Amino acid sequence: MVVVAILAAGKGTRMKSNLPKVLHALGGKSLVERVIDSVEPLSPSRRIVIVGYQSQEVKTAMDSISGLEFVEQTVQLGTGHAIQQLLPALADYSGDLLVLNGDVPLLRTETLQSLWQTHQENQNAATILTAYLPDPKGYGRVFCDGEGVVQQIVEDKDCTAAQRQNRRINAGIYCFRWADLARVLPHLQANNAQKEYYLTDAVTQVGKVMAVDVEDYQEILGINDRLQLATAHAILQQRVKEKWMMAGVTLIDPSSITIDETVELEPDVIIEPQTHLRGNTLIATGSRIGPGTLIENSQVGEKVTVQYSVVTDSVIQPGTRIGPYAHLRGHVEVGAGCRIGNFVELKNTQLGDRTNVAHLSYLGDTTAGTQVNIGAGTITANYDGVRKHRTKIGDRTKTGSNSVLVAPVTLGDDVYVAAGSTVTEDVPNDALVIARSRQVVKSEWQKKNQS
């Protein structure tokens, strides 16, 4: 049995932001959400987030995650002080405690499983995650014997010149036998340059402690400023793109493509350069996305093409062509075999199968049937200055160029709208509607006006 505690109380001054550091986004999730996700396969009995700076904002941001508990650290006096706040919450607990940092978002679940397994198999009082860094400046150094048993941990600021030559660092990830840790927590001392209570001091007092080295040191990189956030993003992107290419997805020029970890791609999808896939997006097999495309929180069916377009919160059925330069937003649903072409905007609109909106049109709050053809320049005037209204277009209806459909209005099946019409009343099935002024030609107009 293991309880997870996540340290998320710090302000993150170096981020230079009003947003708490742990809520900054990385690949579609906040830093602390990534840490929470990494422990889910361990099935912890409790997940406790230790909050402090803007604690209510942090809590609110995680409202959608069920089962989380929060403990307040009203004054931030170091990692040891943060874990001291757990003493009341874990008064009757006798299992293990896994301590993670809310600003270390790249840890793999497999690494945490290895740490916990080593802890249990060796019956350690504590087991710590360590890594060999090319440049360990800023990290506490870990000194072990030949069996991996920890002899000493020294914070970087308290190291001697000789101790700083050791590249084995403390990653700040710990697994404790809680009973042993709870015994020493009340006796921690702030005998250091920062006058803080270090959790590392407790490590050396609980009993037998072992170190587990992480294979990829990039997993334990923390986020303290925007530069480190960008570095973490690059690492995460490399992981994500390698995963999808090995799964049968073609990425043309991967360096110009970004893909959130929350995105799902099926084999034989092709992603063109300068394309960005975000949020809860699914791209089905055989689709070709890009170049120059943004898709967010949308589902794209099989054999769809999307070029130089923006698609958000929408569903596109198989065989449809989108773009170039189309914009779909606000819960659009496009049927199978449709064509949404140049400079078309759809908002909160549902289109049936084999419907075409080929160019230069805006459909807002519209429902259209199957085999509808929307002529160039057609607009649904959906807003009266106070409220939005819907337009309904029946099957096989065709609108001429430069038509305006003033909502609320319904066009039946097999309707023809003459070019240049402004339609303000409902039109029955199988009708031609002409709603425009009769053309007037006045001869010799220039000659008369010059006299």
Secondary structure per residue as TSV (DSSP state, phi and psi in degrees):
chain	resnum	aa	ss	phi	psi
A	1	M	-	360.0	135.6
A	2	V	E	-138.3	138.4
A	3	V	E	-105.6	138.8
A	4	V	E	-106.1	130.1
A	5	A	E	-117.7	128.8
A	6	I	E	-115.2	122.1
A	7	L	E	-80.5	115.3
A	8	A	E	-142.6	34.8
A	9	A	-	-98.5	-14.1
A	10	G	-	-72.9	157.3
A	11	K	-	-81.4	-36.4
A	12	G	-	74.8	54.4
A	13	T	G	-55.1	-38.7
A	14	R	G	-70.7	-12.5
A	15	M	G	-72.4	-19.7
A	16	K	-	52.1	57.9
A	17	S	-	-147.6	148.3
A	18	N	S	-76.5	-16.1
A	19	L	S	-80.7	131.8
A	20	P	-	-53.6	140.8
A	21	K	G	-55.2	-41.9
A	22	V	G	-69.0	-10.8
A	23	L	G	-96.2	-1.4
A	24	H	S	-65.5	144.5
A	25	A	E	-86.7	145.2
A	26	L	E	-143.4	108.4
A	27	G	T	62.0	36.7
A	28	G	T	94.8	-4.1
A	29	K	E	-136.4	157.2
A	30	S	E	-73.2	161.7
A	31	L	H	-57.2	-46.3
A	32	V	H	-70.4	-32.1
A	33	E	H	-62.1	-37.5
A	34	R	H	-63.7	-40.5
A	35	V	H	-64.9	-42.7
A	36	I	H	-61.1	-43.8
A	37	D	H	-60.6	-35.7
A	38	S	H	-66.0	-22.8
A	39	V	H	-98.5	-7.1
A	40	E	G	-56.4	-43.5
A	41	P	G	-65.0	-14.7
A	42	L	G	-78.4	-10.8
A	43	S	-	50.3	56.9
A	44	P	-	-64.7	147.7
A	45	S	S	-71.5	-29.7
A	46	R	E	-145.9	148.1
A	47	R	E	-125.1	114.6
A	48	I	E	-116.2	125.8
A	49	V	E	-105.1	123.0
A	50	I	E	-91.6	114.9
A	51	V	E	-115.0	159.3
A	52	G	-	-153.2	-82.0
A	53	Y	T	-62.8	125.9
A	54	Q	T	45.5	51.5
A	55	S	H	-59.3	-37.7
A	56	Q	H	-66.2	-37.6
A	57	E	H	-64.8	-39.5
A	58	V	H	-65.0	-44.1
A	59	K	H	-61.6	-45.7
A	60	T	H	-61.6	-38.5
A	61	A	H	-64.8	-21.7
A	62	M	T	-110.6	20.5
A	63	D	T	-57.1	-33.1
A	64	S	T	-78.0	-8.6
A	65	I	S	-94.6	112.0
A	66	S	T	-76.4	149.5
A	67	G	T	83.8	1.1
A	68	L	E	-75.4	145.5
A	69	E	E	-116.3	152.0
A	70	F	E	-125.9	137.7
A	71	V	E	-124.7	135.1
A	72	E	E	-88.2	134.5
A	73	Q	-	-117.0	90.2
A	74	T	S	-67.0	-32.0
A	75	V	S	-121.8	127.9
A	76	Q	-	-89.7	104.2
A	77	L	-	-120.0	31.8
A	78	G	-	107.9	170.6
A	79	T	H	-66.8	-38.2
A	80	G	H	-64.0	-40.6
A	81	H	H	-63.7	-37.7
A	82	A	H	-61.7	-45.5
A	83	I	H	-71.3	-26.4
A	84	Q	H	-58.3	-29.8
A	85	Q	T	-67.4	-11.4
A	86	L	T	-85.2	-12.2
A	87	L	T	-54.7	-45.8
A	88	P	T	-67.6	-39.9
A	89	A	T	-68.2	-27.7
A	90	L	T	-114.5	30.1
A	91	A	T	-59.2	-35.3
A	92	D	T	-106.9	17.2
A	93	Y	-	-93.4	144.3
A	94	S	-	-132.5	10.6
A	95	G	S	-94.9	-149.0
A	96	D	E	-98.4	154.2
A	97	L	E	-123.4	122.3
A	98	L	E	-100.8	120.6
A	99	V	E	-106.6	121.5
A	100	L	E	-123.2	162.9
A	101	N	E	-107.3	133.7
A	102	G	T	-70.1	-8.9
A	103	D	T	-111.3	21.8
A	104	V	-	-120.3	85.1
A	105	P	T	-93.8	-0.1
A	106	L	T	-103.6	5.8
A	107	L	-	-64.7	133.4
A	108	R	-	-86.6	147.8
A	109	T	H	-58.5	-37.9
A	110	E	H	-60.3	-35.1
A	111	T	H	-66.1	-43.7
A	112	L	H	-67.6	-35.9
A	113	Q	H	-63.1	-42.0
A	114	S	H	-62.8	-41.3
A	115	L	H	-62.4	-47.5
A	116	W	H	-67.5	-39.4
A	117	Q	H	-62.7	-45.1
A	118	T	H	-60.6	-40.2
A	119	H	H	-60.1	-45.4
A	120	Q	H	-74.0	-43.7
A	121	E	H	-63.4	-32.8
A	122	N	T	-98.4	1.8
A	123	Q	T	50.7	47.5
A	124	N	-	-77.5	152.4
A	125	A	S	-74.3	-33.2
A	126	A	E	-152.7	148.1
A	127	T	E	-134.3	130.9
A	128	I	E	-119.0	149.6
A	129	L	E	-89.1	131.3
A	130	T	E	-129.8	165.1
A	131	A	E	-154.9	154.2
A	132	Y	E	-98.6	114.9
A	133	L	-	-100.2	143.0
A	134	P	S	-59.9	-38.7
A	135	D	S	-130.9	99.1
A	136	P	-	-85.9	10.7
A	137	K	T	-57.0	132.2
A	138	G	T	96.3	-12.4
A	139	Y	S	-106.1	148.2
A	140	G	-	-67.9	142.1
A	141	R	E	-95.1	143.5
A	142	V	E	-114.2	130.9
A	143	F	E	-117.9	122.6
A	144	C	E	-124.6	162.2
A	145	D	-	-88.5	-174.3
A	146	G	T	-67.4	-15.3
A	147	E	T	-96.9	4.8
A	148	G	S	83.3	9.7
A	149	V	B	-82.7	129.3
A	150	V	E	-74.0	130.7
A	151	Q	E	-100.3	-35.5
A	152	Q	E	-161.7	145.3
A	153	I	E	-128.1	127.3
A	154	V	E	-126.9	124.9
A	155	E	-	-62.7	148.2
A	156	D	G	-54.6	-43.0
A	157	K	G	-69.7	-16.9
A	158	D	G	-104.4	2.8
A	159	C	-	-75.0	147.5
A	160	T	-	-79.7	170.6
A	161	A	T	-60.9	-39.3
A	162	A	T	-67.9	-40.9
A	163	Q	G	-65.3	-29.4
A	164	R	G	-70.0	-11.6
A	165	Q	G	-74.4	-18.7
A	166	N	-	-74.8	123.3
A	167	R	-	-94.2	-0.5
A	168	R	E	-82.0	116.8
A	169	I	E	-114.3	159.7
A	170	N	E	-85.2	119.8
A	171	A	E	-78.9	-8.5
A	172	G	E	78.1	18.0
A	173	I	E	-115.0	124.1
A	174	Y	E	-131.9	150.2
A	175	C	E	-125.1	120.9
A	176	F	E	-116.1	150.0
A	177	R	E	-79.9	112.5
A	178	W	H	-57.2	-39.0
A	179	A	H	-59.9	-39.0
A	180	D	H	-70.8	-39.5
A	181	L	H	-68.8	-43.0
A	182	A	H	-61.2	-29.3
A	183	R	H	-66.9	-35.3
A	184	V	H	-99.2	-18.2
A	185	L	G	-54.2	-44.2
A	186	P	G	-65.6	-13.1
A	187	H	G	-105.5	10.1
A	188	L	-	-64.1	146.7
A	189	Q	-	-118.4	148.7
A	190	A	-	-98.3	52.7
A	191	N	-	-91.4	67.8
A	192	N	S	-152.1	173.1
A	193	A	T	-63.9	-27.5
A	194	Q	T	-91.5	-7.1
A	195	K	-	56.4	41.5
A	196	E	-	-119.1	162.4
A	197	Y	-	-96.0	110.5
A	198	Y	-	-89.1	135.5
A	199	L	H	-67.0	-26.9
A	200	T	H	-62.0	-29.3
A	201	D	H	-65.6	-35.6
A	202	A	H	-67.6	-34.5
A	203	V	H	-56.8	-41.0
A	204	T	T	-78.6	-3.8
A	205	Q	T	-112.3	-11.6
A	206	V	S	-81.5	-21.5
A	207	G	S	133.8	-144.8
A	208	K	-	-67.0	126.9
A	209	V	E	-128.4	132.9
A	210	M	E	-119.9	156.7
A	211	A	E	-108.9	140.9
A	212	V	E	-120.1	119.4
A	213	D	E	-83.1	131.5
A	214	V	-	-79.3	139.4
A	215	E	S	-68.9	-41.3
A	216	D	S	-110.6	106.5
A	217	Y	G	-62.7	-19.6
A	218	Q	G	-63.6	-22.0
A	219	E	G	-61.6	-29.9
A	220	I	G	-101.5	10.9
A	221	L	-	-68.2	128.1
A	222	G	-	-91.1	164.4
A	223	I	-	-112.0	112.9
A	224	N	-	-119.8	-17.8
A	225	D	S	-150.9	177.2
A	226	R	H	-68.2	-30.1
A	227	L	H	-65.1	-44.2
A	228	Q	H	-67.4	-31.8
A	229	L	H	-63.9	-41.8
A	230	A	H	-66.0	-38.3
A	231	T	H	-62.6	-43.8
A	232	A	H	-63.5	-38.4
A	233	H	H	-62.0	-41.7
A	234	A	H	-64.3	-40.4
A	235	I	H	-64.8	-45.4
A	236	L	H	-64.0	-41.8
A	237	Q	H	-61.7	-39.7
A	238	Q	H	-61.6	-44.0
A	239	R	H	-59.5	-49.2
A	240	V	H	-64.4	-45.9
A	241	K	H	-69.3	-37.9
A	242	E	H	-61.7	-41.4
A	243	K	H	-57.9	-48.2
A	244	W	H	-73.8	-35.4
A	245	M	H	-65.3	-37.9
A	246	M	H	-70.1	-18.2
A	247	A	T	-94.1	6.5
A	248	G	T	100.8	16.3
A	249	V	-	-99.5	134.8
A	250	T	E	-92.8	122.6
A	251	L	E	-112.3	111.1
A	252	I	S	-86.6	117.0
A	253	D	S	61.3	69.2
A	254	P	G	-55.9	-29.7
A	255	S	G	-65.1	-21.8
A	256	S	G	-97.9	2.4
A	257	I	-	-109.6	140.6
A	258	T	E	-124.1	140.8
A	259	I	E	-137.6	119.3
A	260	D	-	-65.3	150.2
A	261	E	T	-64.8	-20.2
A	262	T	T	-81.1	-7.6
A	263	V	-	-79.3	143.7
A	264	E	E	-116.5	132.0
A	265	L	E	-126.2	140.3
A	266	E	-	-99.4	159.8
A	267	P	T	-57.0	149.9
A	268	D	T	71.1	14.8
A	269	V	-	-77.5	141.7
A	270	I	E	-117.9	125.0
A	271	I	E	-110.7	117.4
A	272	E	-	-82.1	166.5
A	273	P	T	-58.3	156.4
A	274	Q	T	58.5	36.9
A	275	T	-	-113.8	141.9
A	276	H	E	-132.4	123.1
A	277	L	E	-114.8	124.1
A	278	R	E	-133.4	159.0
A	279	G	S	66.7	-152.8
A	280	N	S	-86.9	76.1
A	281	T	-	-111.8	139.7
A	282	L	E	-125.3	128.9
A	283	I	E	-116.0	119.0
A	284	A	-	-83.4	165.2
A	285	T	T	-57.3	144.0
A	286	G	T	81.7	-2.2
A	287	S	-	-82.3	151.3
A	288	R	E	-123.8	117.8
A	289	I	E	-115.8	127.1
A	290	G	-	97.2	-175.7
A	291	P	S	-73.6	168.3
A	292	G	S	61.8	47.5
A	293	T	-	-128.4	143.9
A	294	L	E	-119.8	124.8
A	295	I	E	-126.7	128.6
A	296	E	E	-138.4	130.4
A	297	N	S	49.9	49.9
A	298	S	-	-138.0	158.0
A	299	Q	E	-115.9	124.8
A	300	V	E	-116.4	124.8
A	301	G	-	-76.8	-174.0
A	302	E	T	-69.6	144.4
A	303	K	T	55.5	40.2
A	304	V	-	-96.6	143.7
A	305	T	E	-116.6	136.1
A	306	V	E	-134.0	118.0
A	307	Q	-	-122.7	132.9
A	308	Y	S	45.3	49.4
A	309	S	-	-138.0	166.4
A	310	V	E	-121.7	125.8
A	311	V	E	-130.4	120.3
A	312	T	E	-132.9	140.7
A	313	D	S	51.0	48.0
A	314	S	E	-138.1	166.2
A	315	V	E	-128.0	129.0
A	316	I	E	-122.8	122.4
A	317	Q	-	-81.7	166.3
A	318	P	T	-57.0	148.7
A	319	G	T	76.1	10.2
A	320	T	-	-90.7	148.6
A	321	R	E	-113.4	129.2
A	322	I	E	-120.2	130.4
A	323	G	-	92.7	-175.7
A	324	P	S	-75.0	155.5
A	325	Y	S	64.4	47.0
A	326	A	-	-107.3	156.9
A	327	H	E	-134.8	114.9
A	328	L	E	-114.6	126.8
A	329	R	E	-152.3	162.9
A	330	G	S	64.5	51.8
A	331	H	S	67.2	56.4
A	332	V	E	-88.3	140.2
A	333	E	E	-126.4	118.9
A	334	V	E	-113.0	129.1
A	335	G	-	-72.6	-175.2
A	336	A	T	-77.2	145.7
A	337	G	T	66.4	27.2
A	338	C	-	-91.3	167.4
A	339	R	E	-130.9	115.1
A	340	I	E	-115.7	108.1
A	341	G	E	-103.3	-151.4
A	342	N	E	-59.4	128.9
A	343	F	T	54.0	47.4
A	344	V	-	-110.3	134.6
A	345	E	E	-119.1	129.7
A	346	L	E	-120.0	132.5
A	347	K	E	-135.1	125.5
A	348	N	S	47.0	52.1
A	349	T	-	-129.5	143.1
A	350	Q	E	-121.6	126.1
A	351	L	E	-117.7	137.2
A	352	G	-	-76.8	177.5
A	353	D	T	-62.9	146.8
A	354	R	T	57.3	33.6
A	355	T	-	-97.7	139.6
A	356	N	E	-118.6	131.7
A	357	V	E	-127.4	87.8
A	358	A	E	-77.9	-32.2
A	359	H	E	-170.0	145.5
A	360	L	S	58.6	45.0
A	361	S	-	-134.1	156.3
A	362	Y	E	-128.2	121.9
A	363	L	E	-119.4	112.5
A	364	G	E	-119.6	134.8
A	365	D	S	53.6	52.5
A	366	T	E	-125.2	143.2
A	367	T	E	-121.0	122.2
A	368	A	E	-123.7	145.7
A	369	G	-	-82.8	-153.9
A	370	T	T	-88.3	151.5
A	371	Q	T	54.3	33.0
A	372	V	-	-81.9	143.3
A	373	N	E	-121.8	117.6
A	374	I	E	-98.8	116.3
A	375	G	-	-71.4	161.2
A	376	A	T	-57.7	133.8
A	377	G	T	83.1	7.3
A	378	T	-	-73.3	136.7
A	379	I	E	-133.1	136.4
A	380	T	E	-96.7	116.8
A	381	A	E	-85.6	92.2
A	382	N	-	-96.6	-5.3
A	383	Y	B	-122.6	124.6
A	384	D	-	-97.0	10.3
A	385	G	S	99.6	-14.2
A	386	V	S	-128.3	-48.4
A	387	R	-	-129.7	158.0
A	388	K	B	-91.1	145.7
A	389	H	-	-130.4	156.5
A	390	R	-	-99.0	150.9
A	391	T	E	-114.8	134.7
A	392	K	E	-118.9	128.4
A	393	I	E	-123.7	126.1
A	394	G	-	-78.4	176.8
A	395	D	T	-63.6	142.9
A	396	R	T	62.5	16.1
A	397	T	-	-78.4	147.9
A	398	K	E	-130.0	132.9
A	399	T	E	-108.7	137.8
A	400	G	-	-76.5	167.6
A	401	S	T	-59.3	145.1
A	402	N	T	61.8	38.6
A	403	S	-	-92.6	147.8
A	404	V	E	-124.0	124.4
A	405	L	E	-107.8	110.0
A	406	V	E	-90.7	109.9
A	407	A	S	-77.1	151.3
A	408	P	S	-80.6	133.0
A	409	V	E	-154.5	147.8
A	410	T	E	-126.7	128.7
A	411	L	E	-107.8	130.3
A	412	G	-	-75.3	-168.2
A	413	D	T	-74.5	148.3
A	414	D	T	57.3	36.9
A	415	V	-	-91.4	144.3
A	416	Y	E	-114.9	127.1
A	417	V	E	-105.9	120.4
A	418	A	-	-66.3	146.7
A	419	A	T	-55.8	140.2
A	420	G	T	78.9	8.9
A	421	S	-	-82.8	147.3
A	422	T	E	-114.3	106.3
A	423	V	E	-96.6	121.0
A	424	T	-	-118.5	-8.5
A	425	E	S	-126.5	155.4
A	426	D	-	-60.2	148.7
A	427	V	B	-122.2	128.7
A	428	P	-	-75.0	174.0
A	429	N	S	-60.8	151.5
A	430	D	S	52.7	53.0
A	431	A	-	-134.1	154.5
A	432	L	E	-105.0	127.1
A	433	V	E	-113.7	127.5
A	434	I	-	-121.7	116.3
A	435	A	-	-133.8	74.2
A	436	R	S	-153.8	160.1
A	437	S	-	-70.0	145.4
A	438	R	-	-68.5	139.8
A	439	Q	-	-68.1	134.1
A	440	V	-	-121.5	129.8
A	441	V	-	-117.8	122.7
A	442	K	-	-109.6	115.7
A	443	S	T	-71.9	152.4
A	444	E	T	51.9	40.2
A	445	W	H	-64.8	-42.4
A	446	Q	H	-68.2	-42.2
A	447	K	H	-62.9	-41.2
A	448	K	H	-67.3	-37.8
A	449	N	H	-78.6	-13.0
A	450	Q	H	-94.0	-12.4
A	451	S	-	-82.2	360.0
